[in-house]
Amino acid sequence: MANWIFQGNPKQFDVNTYLQVNTIVTWGIRQKQYKDEFQLGDKVFIWRSDGGNRNSGGVVAIGEIASEPFIENEQDSIEVKINEIRLTPESGMLLRNELKEISDTMNLQIFKMSQMTNYRLTDEEFNRLYQYWQSPQMIKEQLELTTIEKYLYAFQEVADAWFKDNAKHIQVGYHFFERFKQREHLQQMEWGDVQEIGAHINAFRMALTKKRALGNMNAPIEKYRKSFEYLFYGQEPVENRIDNFILNEEYKIFGFGMSVVSEIIGNVFADDYCFYNQRDRVAVENILKLTPNYSRGDTDGKKFIKFQNCLKENQIIEQYLKVIGKRTNLPIYYEVDQFFSFLFERFGKNDKDGDDDIPQYWLLASGEHGVMWDDFYDNEIIAIGWEEIGDLKQYNSKREITDALKEELQLNNPTNVALANYQFAYEMKSGDYVFIKRGKKHIIGFGKIISDYQYDPSREIYHSVRKVEWLATGEWSVEDEPIHTKTLTNITSYEDYVERLLEKVGMLNTGTNPPTGTKPNYEGSAPYTFEQVLSEVFMEAEKIEEILETLDYKKNIILQGPPGVGKTFVAKRLAYLHMGVKDDNKIEFLQFHQTYSYEDFIRGYKPNSEGNFTLKDGIFYTFCKKAIDDPENNYYMIIDEINRGNLSKIFGELMMLIEADKRGNKYAVKLAYSIGEEKFYIPSNLYLIGTMNTADRSLALVDYALRRRFSFINVEPAFHTDSFKEFLISKGISKGFIEKLIISIDEVNQEIINDKINLGKGYEIGHSYFCPTIERVDDEEKWYERIVRLEIAPLLNEYWFDREAKVSEILNRLQ
């Protein structure tokens, strides 16, 4: 049995009346992947969206599935028996805006992907919502709690299980450091004692980081002894000892940065100090919203002390003991750190990608000649090998996995192997479907993935595992189909191919087949809302509305700005928002360059394989015809680096027709390469969005003819927008570090603006340099340092190519 939320929008139909006059209601199934999961008796909460009436939406009814899925008006549907309705706050409905403020409901999927219709609830989520439904006053009580109290009560409910799962590990670490910190031990310790630290420090969970610091000695053992003895027993304040241990050559040890040192201090002085790793900072600064009051120029040691003082000022220990109580015989800060770890795991991830709910289809080998199939089938799992590199979650990127494969297995070019491991751990997800192949000629199984990635070193081989529900097993010949030789392949985008495989295994039209198009919606595309664009492009709402209005009346706009402000990214999102859905089939993307021509863009003679010249339509001509044939929908051509091309040469006689008032058949003209009396025009449902880099020295002034036909919109660095800060927070970066980043880049950008002769405002550093593409930044210091060294420094060296001292001084400020 499963539990659900079904959402209805008052803008589309009268939700209240529909529920009041019907005991049995029919609801659409928009998320096709759930079609085969609905069962009679499943509990359903009916969720009324705000529908334009702010803070009016939420849970307004509860019921249960009363039918099997069926087709009505060409739409998958299902019946729900309504057991109780509450349409107003006074009658006990659960308000959306209040549920979003409560720690144990704020992470509901409906808050992350508000445009969907069907949402599956975990048992824990359903039980919590049902508890609030039965006792709505509990919500009011929750809202009256302080932020710290809310999260402590959330932890209280799982504390027993949490410490049961983690107590042994914590105890082992505590006893290790109790022995390690003894002065006599430090004075006599050997290299093996130092290496053992790696098993007890979270910052060393990444294999490569651990190997660099602890694989081989980076200094004589005497230095390790002296440095640790100073760190633990030196006479100076602890903040000074931390700074000297990290920076002073007399004590500095390679591989032991602030994250490692803070954990060591937290273990050795567990009665006095909490850990100060990134997980703790995210929990305290991002989730609990506490402010340690870091200042520009603070050393690592100073920040460590300010963090500790912040915990004391906010009485974290006292509040923890009041709500949770003492759960172990360990020093209290061990327990507080576990509370922070809970916050990080439960609330530190802010997934905004609505595509996560769309199932993917995978093709996986069951070992050489299918030797692993019996294991897969008997244990209801899928797995991959390369166990020599360990737990795949210790790596943050394909590059790190590639390096590990090269080092552990001496593979020269493990590109496909690294990709398979990365996809298995990070891109494959619960709810996806997998075909199992044996060799290149047979499919022997098809199943649904029902778990997250798991690492199981107790298995003899193939330690990377996911649980699977087998839906079809047998042996189907696929000699007529192209079967990839790679271990793991994502075949989702090959829809016809997926459907042919589903037909072969007898699973077509059973709810497992891919939805039409690539996104679920009425016409096959996911809605794209104003709220989504606000969370993605880091612009103010007024600016976005102004751009949309300009696009409406001008039809041609150019987004101009310095490097790294996300002009191309913004252009695509503006197209999505203007059309109201995420439909890449109605967007054409290209980039102009100095050799781009009319023949490439409109029409011209091109050589063919036979050595002759034939007349071929260009990309713009073809796209216009596509828009002409579909007048009910808008089409968007995004031209990156539009000013790199010779616009008069590329557009030719069509330069006039791109104007908003020259669109349509009335203004059709003969082209340079027209056939007979053929004429061509640009339809009114086609929009041009160009981008232009204002820092490109190689470009001349933009042609006046181009300026007259386009509206130019400035896109500026967005470091100070709330959405940029929230994005970095969602990637696991602490608020204090975000403020440091913004202040540092502000200073650099001010230097750029002040250089009015050579540079100026059009050369600022944009925020996109600091938008991580990985799911989570585990080491914010290393992430930032790498960007500065590999991306910002080369840019500044180009800006001030003849002023090395100035560049060096600016880079020092960024440290």
Disulfide bonds with the S-S distance in Angstrom:
none
